Amino acid sequence: MMIVTEGLIKVFQAQGVETVALKNVSFEVEQGDFVAVMGPSGCGKTTLLNILGMIDNPNAGKYQFFGQEVTKLSDKKKTDMRKKNIGFIFQNFNLIDELTVEENIELPLIYLGWKKKARRARVEEVIEQMSISHRKKLFPVQISGGQQQRVAVARAIVANPTILLADEPTGNLDSMHGEEVMNILNDLNKQGTTIVMVTHSQRDSSYSRRIVHLFDGQIINENLNKLV
């Protein structure tokens, strides 16, 4: 099993107000799975994704990644594990405006210490895969939202992560570009990439194999997708 969580609890405190974002969340993700996490705004979806991505820590509970207890790791070990295994796709793209398309995609490989020749070859491969080779010398502000999200997906997969975490990946796109991005994610999943996606969209969730419903920080039900 790739991911196993048991009784995750996350509490935020601000100005004396305590907000429980996650309450005893337990679930599993198998390698090769495609899980959609759904629920209303404020139900804990992004908080859960951040914990799975080792960006945030739970206040209580267990999180095992390939059998290793993440909550007991040092920050450095968690960072190393995240860089080697996890790709992130964000609703707002999170591209660096000062870098070209190909430079944005190359960045994770620089952080991982890849040699320049290997980096360039891998970036070219992913750019071709995403059908954005004609845009590689442009800056993010010079391309459309749909193309920016393609760049964000390319950056997320360039280091061959074992899992992609996607937070509302079509949230800022029109229906046509949103469908293009979901087809890309679907193809990646068919090629073996595990995906956990937070979404409000019933259409986007239809691409997943399994849907987890969150409400007030708790999993209220899970179901296999009827279209699988």
Disulfide bonds with the S-S distance in Angstrom:
none
